[in-house]
């Protein structure tokens, strides 16, 4: 391009969502600018709306980055981070930064956003008091939040509630204090507010309404919150989320017309030529917008104005709000109060399900809507609200749309002009065109190409459905979540279960998932609960795979296999006799020596299992479960000419210490008495390799689907110390591996250096805590086969005999 | 052809969100307790004959314990793998005084031929298809 031509200089004050949205729109026009963006935060542009997801541990900082440095570079944009513009000189057409810089502009865009409103409360400067506005606030809160501490959120609006939930997920005991009598009163009527309150309380967040906070007490560091009516409450952490106020100081100092926000006309022009403003800092027609969708509408109009294509007008936005808390669905838009003589309300409530829907109609048109508990139809009402369509013919089904028989049909019925992403103003037609013309297959590609679903994220499912419906090569992105039912990464989920003291699979599914669950997440959740609560939880057999319901391994004909525990592979003539007797008595189809020094009885009927176990008189070998399988041993010093360590007794002791425990995947061990490695300890999940005067503890070996030589964890002299190190790794794996992740994958993912640092080289306290948790679990575990005498339900093993049968 | 409601077992014998098998005539039937109702299907996965009664329940479906086929309990349709048109028979259930009843015909109980799928290979036994489960 003709780079020699001098470009007009566009300066943007504010590197937030509004400023960047506008720059993105400007870049679409032919007219080119030399663009300089000033941002007082030190991060590249990120999605501020998703900060609550960062606080809740659902997203990382990287996840919410909107434009990486590469984007600025690509478009030749100069980015000045950490520089705050302190003054504008509209006569000289310059801006002055707090670094002393003076920069000239031809066009100036003010996108300074807003700041948290701090109510007149005494003691807000105390340590432990936060606002919730930017990434630094979020990080500071995360640093402070600890399980068990008391957090108080002042403000029961959208942001306050999201902060509350985030802190709660981090393990804090959270109380929300609200000045008004209704939560989110700017978006909800009183009924909707009370449904929301119930929902928050059911999640364990305390809610105090009608409380005016007067002071934050404490000596330097906040310790309590005081109210006008007395009744102080304790607080280790306080978040003030009492609203926002537009950042208008710059505009005021520059002599622009300023009311509550910087005044702009329908073209987003301020009172000075060449100076524009967009986003939360502006006031249009007396309205200041604090939500994301209007910003994007403004950005589009402004881009046209700035690039000399003045014409499109901004005529105000229909305000809508969606609460982004997992498991708490709240949506509100338009005039939801239904005031005025011509307003008619259509309502639906189900207190037990926590569902409340209200549509306000005026002259046959949707004027407002409130949805609590089920917001799946929000886009439908938003459409009507924006289009102003007459919905009189649909009044009978206003709140109960005909359910689409499948997602595809619903998509097909949707008009191309339908706005899928309200934040970015992306229609279905735009998405489909992008998919076809660019051959997109994944959600990530669609996001990058169309920007759809990069705002609040509430249209993500809809976008995915569209891609699925349109492209045959749809690829589900690999997410580190267990499955669709519970959309959390496993490490987050473990933390949630722990901090929320959740103790049943169904409870987890209902609060954090789809309430239903599947064969993937149910066993995973069962494992996590067992590992966390060491048996002190509601063990739900329906969430377990059949093997763990009947403690035997299901075979291809529906029969089961039985493997008794033979510790270290050492048995006795008496045991062998009993095994032989059992095999004959129950017509066991095959008796097989396994690869792990055990005996497998194959083809046992489910109803025979309890009797087989009784007759065997041996404990369960756990050959059917994701748990401790066995310790394979060589004969070591007891018989072997070359043996230098007692592998037999060490192996048996190791098996005793760890047997009956569940692990993320099956766990096999080996102990060898010399480096000849006859029992293949170096390809086991945990192996002890004896050498003259010491043991090598090795971990992460495999000789199955994958073959991997184990990594050396540590070399120690004493046998007891070797066992202790094995235990440390064992518990570390239990607590940190993802479900169905074998040790070889786990060790590779974490890295052996880190594993060492956090187990055998960890501080004494950390080691003691690991072992303490392991021993607690062990103490509460037991031989599963004892259920032969006390089945968990009357038909656990028994075949139901019908009370009456057909006479054929 | 004889149609009968057979008294099978006390409801409490089928734990919540689990299935149990019962032999009726020449056929094994899997009965599932969904909490608000019971659903019954033939206890043979159309794939390799796996015992569906031993599967994990996911909403109104069960996942066969052998190879993970997902079978809808209301219609008996295979839901995964999705290209499969196979089906299992379904049976109506009803609860009376804490006892679960199954609706069976002498024919369906004795018949071992593969079941027909709705809208796929021509309709099979219409009556069997009307299952909607039973409110407890």
Interface residues (C-beta under 8 A of the other chain):
Chain A: X516 X517 X518 X519 X522 X523 X540 X541 X542 X543 X544 X545 X546 X549 X554 X556 X558 X793 X794 X795 X799 X800 X801 X802 X803 X804 X805 X806 X808
Chain B: X2 X4 X6 X7 X8 X9 X12 X13 X14 X15 X16 X17 X18 X20 X21 X22 X23 X24 X25 X26 X48 X49 X50 X51 X54 X55 X56 X57 X58 X59 X63 X65 X66 X68 X99 X102 X104 X106 X109 X110
